[in-house]
């Protein structure tokens, strides 16, 4: 694992702990020898993450749609910045150049991005780990929702176990390093499984 895509908020949130966690995450990822791939913004937790990783001497690759760059929310000090035309192209490019996917706290966009990668992993489009840094118990309700999805028969336990949800980034990175993909959805192995 050389590059990790990080999805996170374009705002700072209402508690300073989220900003501190983004700053710490940037430093931790660089110490782990990872190149950071993210949405290319200079605002919110995205900007904090990028600035922190750059200050620690790391490589930070941004991928931003032109419409956002034109609103002057693009980071100007990155190692590399890809400018794409659509949000879909942004996610595809981030997936193409990353070997793992990490979500920090964020809103609808953050959840949409990490859930697409989880879906792609289930379908066998990629075989990379996905996880959440559970800062301040932010993702506890999501963990409960995923358990509920399993209990109600809308996802299989193997697919739920593909998602790592950890309070400690070092523990999460260890899980990523030891990740073993499960058989993709609709493979022979899962055809008899419900769902």
Residue pairs with C-beta under 8 A, 6 or more apart in sequence:
1 34
1 99
1 100
1 176
1 177
2 33
2 34
2 35
2 99
3 34
3 35
3 36
3 37
3 61
3 97
3 98
3 99
3 100
4 29
4 34
4 35
4 36
4 37
4 98
4 99
4 100
4 101
4 102
4 176
5 37
5 38
5 94
5 95
5 97
5 98
5 100
5 101
5 102
5 117
6 25
6 29
6 36
6 37
6 38
6 49
6 102
6 103
6 104
7 38
7 39
7 101
7 102
7 103
7 104
7 106
7 109
7 110
7 113
7 114
8 22
8 38
8 44
8 45
8 46
8 49
8 103
8 104
8 105
8 106
8 110
9 18
9 44
9 45
9 46
9 104
9 105
9 106
9 107
9 110
10 39
10 41
10 43
10 44
10 45
10 46
10 73
10 106
10 109
11 43
11 44
11 45
11 107
12 18
12 19
12 44
12 45
12 48
13 19
13 45
13 105
15 136
17 135
17 136
18 45
18 104
18 105
18 135
18 136
18 138
19 45
19 48
21 104
21 105
21 133
21 135
21 136
22 45
22 48
22 49
22 52
22 104
23 48
23 49
23 51
23 52
24 52
24 169
25 49
25 52
25 102
25 104
25 133
25 169
26 36
26 48
26 49
26 50
26 51
26 52
26 53
26 54
26 55
26 56
26 58
27 52
27 53
27 56
28 169
28 170
28 173
29 36
29 53
29 58
29 169
30 36
30 53
30 56
30 57
30 58
31 56
32 173
34 58
34 173
35 58
35 59
35 60
35 61
35 79
36 49
36 50
36 53
36 58
36 59
36 60
36 61
37 61
37 62
37 63
37 94
37 97
37 98
38 46
38 49
38 50
38 60
38 61
38 62
38 63
38 94
39 46
39 62
39 63
39 64
39 90
39 94
40 46
40 62
40 63
40 64
40 68
40 69
40 74
40 75
40 78
40 81
40 82
40 90
41 47
41 50
41 62
41 64
41 68
41 73
41 74
41 75
42 50
42 73
42 74
42 75
42 76
43 73
45 104
45 105
45 106
46 75
47 75
49 104
50 60
50 62
50 75
50 77
50 78
51 77
53 59
53 60
54 60
54 77
54 78
54 79
59 79
59 80
60 75
60 78
60 79
61 78
61 79
61 80
61 81
61 82
61 97
62 74
62 75
62 78
62 80
62 81
62 82
63 81
63 82
63 84
63 90
63 93
63 94
64 73
64 74
64 81
64 82
64 83
64 84
64 90
65 83
65 84
65 85
65 86
65 87
65 89
65 90
66 83
66 84
66 85
68 74
69 83
74 81
74 83
75 81
82 93
84 90
84 93
91 113
91 116
91 117
94 113
95 101
95 117
95 120
95 126
98 128
99 128
100 128
100 129
100 130
100 131
100 176
100 179
101 114
101 117
101 118
101 128
101 129
101 130
101 131
102 114
102 130
102 131
102 132
102 133
102 172
103 110
103 111
103 113
103 114
103 130
103 131
103 132
103 133
103 139
104 110
104 133
104 135
105 133
105 135
105 136
105 138
105 139
111 142
114 130
114 132
117 126
117 128
117 130
118 130
118 159
118 162
118 163
120 126
121 127
121 128
121 129
121 130
121 162
121 181
122 159
122 162
122 184
122 185
123 184
123 185
123 186
124 184
124 185
124 187
127 181
128 179
129 162
129 164
129 175
129 176
129 179
130 162
130 163
130 164
131 163
131 164
131 165
131 166
131 172
131 175
131 176
132 139
132 142
132 163
132 164
132 165
132 166
133 166
133 167
133 169
133 172
134 140
134 143
134 165
134 166
134 167
135 167
139 165
142 165
143 165
146 155
146 160
146 163
147 160
149 155
149 160
150 156
150 157
150 160
153 194
153 195
154 195
155 195
156 190
156 193
156 194
156 195
158 182
158 183
158 190
158 193
159 182
159 185
161 182
162 181
162 182
164 172
164 175
164 176
164 179
166 172
166 175
183 189
183 190
184 190
